[in-house]
Amino acid sequence: MSDESEIDNSDNVLAFTKRFDANSDIKEKLNFVKTDKSPHAPYRCSHTSILVDDHLRQLTCRSCGAVVEAFDWINARAEGEQKIEWELKSLRKEIKEHRDGLENLKREEVNCRARIRTAQFKLNELNMGIYKAEKENG
């Protein structure tokens, strides 16, 4: 009887020498890296809700009460709209590619079913030939 403590299981042990994040070297190569938001950072208003004052000709944030520079606010909204437009275009392109791929898969499915039917007919004919040959010989 062998003692289990003498068995060498070193081949079954995984070595954790690689990095867990395969892309962690990317941040090391960048010139500018944006830090992650600290959980202790103060609240920063994004000025999404705006009050337009016609008399004073100014924009005021309804959330924090700060006077907002009109051009900067409009420019920020326009940049956001451009990002949305770009995302929508890329998503629509992706949807079209998936639809084309789906059509190809449907066509391939029809072809495969037809090949299976043809193979079943050939198999049936072979089985009938084998049955007849066995019946004649046996």
C-alpha positions as CSV (number, residue, x, y, z in Angstrom):
1,M,0.0,0.0,0.0
2,S,1.4,3.4,-0.9
3,D,1.4,6.5,1.2
4,E,-0.5,9.4,-0.3
5,S,2.0,12.0,1.0
6,E,4.7,10.5,-1.3
7,I,2.7,11.3,-4.5
8,D,3.9,14.3,-6.4
9,N,1.0,16.4,-7.7
10,S,3.2,19.3,-8.9
11,D,1.9,18.8,-12.5
12,N,-1.7,19.6,-11.2
13,V,-0.7,22.9,-9.6
14,L,-1.4,26.1,-11.6
15,A,1.2,28.8,-11.5
16,F,-0.2,32.3,-11.1
17,T,2.6,34.2,-12.6
18,K,0.7,36.0,-15.3
19,R,-1.2,39.2,-14.8
20,F,-4.9,38.8,-14.2
21,D,-5.8,41.7,-16.5
22,A,-4.5,41.1,-20.0
23,N,-4.8,44.8,-20.9
24,S,-3.0,46.2,-17.8
25,D,0.1,47.1,-19.8
26,I,-1.9,49.6,-21.9
27,K,-2.1,52.2,-19.1
28,E,1.6,51.9,-18.6
29,K,2.2,52.9,-22.3
30,L,-0.1,55.9,-22.3
31,N,1.2,59.5,-21.9
32,F,-2.0,60.7,-20.1
33,V,-4.1,58.5,-17.9
34,K,-7.3,59.7,-16.4
35,T,-7.6,58.6,-12.7
36,D,-10.6,56.6,-11.5
37,K,-13.2,58.7,-9.5
38,S,-12.5,58.6,-5.8
39,P,-15.4,57.5,-3.6
40,H,-14.6,60.4,-1.4
41,A,-14.7,63.0,-4.2
42,P,-17.3,65.8,-3.8
43,Y,-20.4,65.8,-5.9
44,R,-19.9,67.5,-9.3
45,C,-23.0,68.8,-11.1
46,S,-23.2,68.1,-14.8
47,H,-25.7,71.0,-15.4
48,T,-28.3,68.8,-17.2
49,S,-31.3,70.8,-16.0
50,I,-31.1,74.4,-17.1
51,L,-33.2,77.5,-16.4
52,V,-33.2,80.0,-19.3
53,D,-33.5,83.6,-18.1
54,D,-34.5,85.8,-21.0
55,H,-34.2,89.0,-19.1
56,L,-30.6,88.5,-17.8
57,R,-29.7,86.5,-20.9
58,Q,-28.1,83.7,-18.9
59,L,-28.4,80.0,-18.2
60,T,-28.7,78.8,-14.6
61,C,-28.4,75.2,-13.4
62,R,-31.6,74.2,-11.7
63,S,-29.7,71.6,-9.6
64,C,-26.8,73.5,-8.2
65,G,-27.8,77.2,-9.0
66,A,-24.5,77.9,-10.9
67,V,-24.6,80.3,-13.8
68,V,-23.5,78.3,-16.9
69,E,-21.6,79.7,-19.9
70,A,-24.2,79.3,-22.7
71,F,-21.7,78.4,-25.5
72,D,-19.9,75.8,-23.4
73,W,-23.2,74.3,-22.4
74,I,-24.5,74.1,-25.9
75,N,-21.2,72.8,-27.2
76,A,-21.2,70.0,-24.6
77,R,-24.7,69.0,-25.6
78,A,-23.7,69.0,-29.3
79,E,-20.7,66.8,-28.6
80,G,-23.0,64.4,-26.7
81,E,-25.4,64.4,-29.6
82,Q,-22.5,63.6,-32.0
83,K,-21.4,60.7,-29.8
84,I,-25.0,59.4,-29.8
85,E,-25.2,59.7,-33.6
86,W,-21.9,57.8,-34.0
87,E,-23.0,55.1,-31.6
88,L,-26.4,54.8,-33.5
89,K,-24.6,54.5,-36.8
90,S,-22.2,51.8,-35.6
91,L,-25.1,49.9,-33.9
92,R,-27.2,50.1,-37.1
93,K,-24.2,48.8,-39.1
94,E,-23.7,46.0,-36.6
95,I,-27.4,45.1,-36.8
96,K,-27.2,45.0,-40.7
97,E,-24.2,42.7,-40.5
98,H,-26.0,40.4,-38.0
99,R,-29.1,40.3,-40.3
100,D,-26.9,39.4,-43.3
101,G,-25.2,36.7,-41.3
102,L,-28.6,35.4,-40.2
103,E,-29.8,35.2,-43.8
104,N,-26.6,33.3,-44.7
105,L,-27.3,30.9,-41.8
106,K,-30.9,30.4,-42.9
107,R,-29.7,29.6,-46.4
108,E,-27.1,27.2,-45.1
109,E,-29.7,25.5,-42.9
110,V,-32.0,25.0,-45.9
111,N,-29.1,23.6,-47.9
112,C,-28.1,21.3,-45.0
113,R,-31.6,19.9,-44.7
114,A,-31.7,19.2,-48.4
115,R,-28.4,17.4,-48.2
116,I,-29.7,15.4,-45.2
117,R,-32.8,14.4,-47.2
118,T,-30.7,13.3,-50.1
119,A,-28.4,11.3,-47.9
120,Q,-31.5,9.7,-46.2
121,F,-32.8,8.6,-49.6
122,K,-29.5,7.2,-50.6
123,L,-29.2,5.4,-47.3
124,N,-32.7,4.0,-47.7
125,E,-31.8,2.7,-51.2
126,L,-28.6,1.1,-49.9
127,N,-30.6,-0.5,-47.0
128,M,-33.2,-1.8,-49.5
129,G,-30.4,-3.3,-51.7
130,I,-28.8,-4.9,-48.6
131,Y,-32.2,-6.3,-47.6
132,K,-32.8,-7.7,-51.1
133,A,-29.3,-9.2,-51.3
134,E,-29.7,-10.9,-47.9
135,K,-33.1,-12.2,-48.8
136,E,-31.8,-13.7,-52.1
137,N,-28.8,-15.3,-50.3
138,G,-30.5,-16.3,-47.2
